[in-house]
Amino acid sequence: MPAQIDPKVRRRAAFLSGLVMPGAGQWYLGRRRIGAAIIVVILLLIAVLGARIFLLVYHGLVPDGDMLNLHITAAVIADIHRRAYTENWPILAVIVGLWGYSVYDALRR
């Protein structure tokens, strides 16, 4: 059975995971592998999300590939906004879930 960790240390770890970076609390508690895994997964998910949103915006504003002929209208912006959420909610859900798990795990360890 693992040794009990001081509640102040656990709260500090949860704070690090919640406000600094998911996985930072695990790293702080000495659980380097799980902390590094969470950090890497979160960073990869954020990179994928960023690339998907960039492509969505690019193809929405430049549908014919002509950078000199941008299609910036309220309807296009509204469509990009709607699609950014509807097409990427699973990635956002995984990021939020992993973030929450990281805080919970840091508090309970």
Secondary structure, 3 states (H helix, E strand, C coil): CCCCCCHHHHHHHHHHHHHHCCCHHHHHCCCHHHHHHHHHHHHHHHHHHHHHHHHHHHHHHCCCCCCCCCCCCHHHHHHHHHHHHHCCHHHHHHHHHHHHHHHHHHHHC
